[in-house]
Structure formats: C-alpha cells, structure tokens
Amino acid sequence: MNKNFLSFCLAAVLGISSAMLHALPFADSVISFNGGAGFGIDDGIIDGEGIDDLQAVTAAIKALDGTIVALGGATGTPGTITMRFSSGEVLDGAGPDLRFYDTFSFLDGFSLDISANGSSFIHAFSLAGDLLNFSCSLAFPCITNVDISGTGLSEISYLRITAAGNSGQGFPEAYTLDAVEALNFRSSAVVPEPGILALIGLAATALVVIRRRKY
C-alpha cells in the first residue's frame, strides 16, 4: 500500500459520504390516491388515464424522472394524493422545507396539507397555477418551494396534495406531480452502509502500513 492508495481510499470515503449528506430524499410512499376526472400516470410511453394502482402511483413519484401522476379533477371533484417520507421527517428549517416538481406542460395549481402523524392535517400552502406557463418539463421543471414555518409544526412526515386553482383539462388533467423533495430533513436511518465502512477500514489500514514503513 502507498500514499496514492491511501489518498484514493480517503477521497472515495469523503466523496461517498458527501453524496449521502447531500442526497435529499423524495416522498416515497403513497398512503392514498383518489383521482378526479382525467387522472392517471404519464411517462410518455406507457400507462395513461385511469391508472390508479397504489404501487404504480408510488413508483411514479419516488424520483424526479419525468413520470408524472396527474391528480385529475380540474372540473368536478378534485383529485388528491396523500404521501409519506418513510425514512425520516421533514423539518422546519432555514428557508423552504419542501420542493414540488411539475414536469408536464402547464404549471397547474394545488393545495397542500401536512401532518406529523398522518391523521391530523394542517393547511400549509396553495398554488394558484398559471396556464400561461406551459413550459414545465424534466429539463426545465416547474418548481414550487414551500416553507412550513407558518403552520406551527416543527416536523412532518405526511403531506396531502389536492388539485386546486388553475389547471389544464383533458388527460393528463389538473396538477401533474413528478416528485416531492425534502429540503430540510432528519433521517431515521443513520448507520453507514457496509461499503463505506469497508472503505474507511482500507484507508485506516493503509495509514497504519505507511506509518510503520516510516519507522
């Protein structure tokens, strides 16, 4: 083992650790989904209007990937989705705490309620929507930041989004959700992954060997 190998190990550890620290989580579990008229899933290739399977809806909102869940209900009963961050809590921190991504056509409106326990929800935010803005895409997502400081809740894990305000009609109708990201987050899983522990061990071993050779 030499200094170059030690440097490589330390750089790898720091790089992976940094990635873990800066990899912000998305809401990853769908508790319920009730679509209004024109609801469904659109990834540009498959699926479409009427896709209401919770497993499919959950898969669609787990990452920022261009696959959208259209809540439906621009007219009539509005569609709604209730989601959860299963790996921790969104915190009331500095600046905005949640970020919503709409990556399909119009900037549709929505109403947001949040909860710490999944049963008692508090209204947190409303977006009117702007039908003059039809440039939402994966390359240029329409981003909506939300600060939960005015709700009186210091941490939440659940959120409920309801179609509201100005929305495009015809499938995919109403708010077209791609993903919800936590900007201030406390993870409930703090144990390093085995691969990181192995790299730390290699770096430590290399350091010991180099020091022994010096003396």
N, C-alpha and C positions, 0 to 999 in steps of 0.2 A: 504493500500500500504506500502511496506517496501523497505529497501535498495536493497534486492535481485531483486525485481521487477524493481526498478529504473535501476539497472545495466543491467538487461535483455533488457529494452527498449533502453537504450543508446547503448548497444552492437549491437542490431538489426539495429538501425539507422545508426551507423557507418559502419556496415557490408554491408548494402544495398547501402549506399552512396558510399562506396569504390568500390563495384561491378559496380555501374553506372559509376564511374570515369574511371575504368579500362576496361569496356566492349567496345572494339573498334568496330566501325561499318564496315559492308561489303557493297560493291556496291550493291544496292538493286533494281535498276530499269533498264530495258533494253530498250534503245531507238530504236535500230535496230539490226537485225541479218541477215546476208547473208551467208549461209553456202556453202562451197565448196564441192567437191566430198567426200563422206564418213562422212558428218557432222551428228550430231544428239545428243541425250541425252542418257546416260547410267547410271543407278543406280544399275545394277547387276541383276535386276529382270524384270522390265518393260521398256517400251519405246525402242528406238533404232534408226536406221538410218532413216533420213528424218523427224525427229520431229522438225519442225521449228515454231511452235506456240509461239508467244512472251510471253504469260502468262506462258507457260511451261518452256521456257528458263529462264524467270525471277525467277521462283520458284527454278530452279536448281542452280542458282548462289548466292542465298541470304545468304547461310550459308555454313560453312565448314562441309559437311556431307557425302562426298563420291560420291554424284551425280555429274556427270561431263557433261559439254557441249563440244562436240568435234567440233571445228571450221570447220574441213574439208579443203580439198584443198592442200594436200601435193604435189600433182601434178596438174597442170592446175590452174584455178583461185582460189586464196586462200580465205578461209572463213574469215569473220570479224564480230566482235560484238562491239557495242557502248553502254556503260553503264553510269549510273549516281549514285552518292551518293545523295539521295534526302533529307537527314536530315541535311546537312551541307557541309562544304568544307574541302578538304584535304589541309593541309598547308605545305609549305616548312619549315620544322623544322630541329632539330638536327638529323643527321643520315638519314636512309632511311625513306621515307614517305608513300610508298605503298608496300604491300606484296601480291604476287601472289601464289596461291596454285594449283599445278598439282597433283592429287591423283590417276592417272591411268597410269600404265605401264611406257612407255618411258618418258624421260624428253624432251618434244617437244619444238621447237623454236617458238618465236613470236616477233612481232614488236609492240611497244606501242606509241600511240599518245595521248596527253592530251589537255584539253581545260577548260577554265574558264566559257565560255558562251555557249558551245555546238555547235558553228558554226565555230570558228577559232581554228584549231588543230595544235599543235607543236609536232614534233617527240621528244620523251623523252628517248627511250631505245630500244635495240634489244637484244634478247637472241638467240644464235646460235642453242641451243639444243644439246643433247648428246644421241645418240641412243645406246651407250654402257651402259647408265644408264637406266635400265628398272625396277627400284625398287620403283617407285612412288606409294604410297598407302595412304589411310586415316590414317593408323597407323604411316606411315613414309612419309609424304607429301614432294614432291619436292618444295622447297620454293625459290622464286626469289624476292629479295628486290630491290626496285627502289627508287633512290633519284632524286627529280625533280629540284634540285638546279641549274642544268646547263641549264634549259630551259628558265629562265628569268621570270617564272610565280611564284608568291608568294602563290597562292591558286588556286585550281581547283576543279571542281565537276564532270567533264566528262572525260571518257577515252575510247579509241578505241583500241582494240586488233586485230591484223591481223596475221594469220598463216604465218610463215616465217622460214627460216633456215631448220634445220634437223627435220623431223617429221616422225612418224610411219604411215604406209599406211594400208588401209583396215579398216573398221569401228571398233572402233571409230578413225577417221583419223585426223592427224595434232594436234594442241595444244588442250589439254584436260583440260579445265578450271573448277575448283571446286568453287573457291571464290577469291575475291579481297578484302583485308583488308586495312583500313586506319590506319597508324601508328602515324601520326600527324594530328589531326582532330579538327575542331571547329564546334560544334553542333549549329544548328539554333533553337533547342528546349531546353531551359534552365529551364523551370518550373518543379519543383519537382513533382513526381507522388503523387496522393492523399494518397496512402498507407504510403508513407514516411512522409508526413505532419501529418498524424494521429499518427504515432509512436512518432514523435517529440512532439506532443501535450500531449501524455500519459506520456512521460518522464518528461516534464515540470510540469505536474500536480503532478506526484509522488514526484518531488523535493520540490514543494510547501508544500505538505502534510507533508513530513518528517521534513521540517524546522519548521512548525507550532507546531508539536509534541515536538520538542526540547525545544520550548519556551512556 
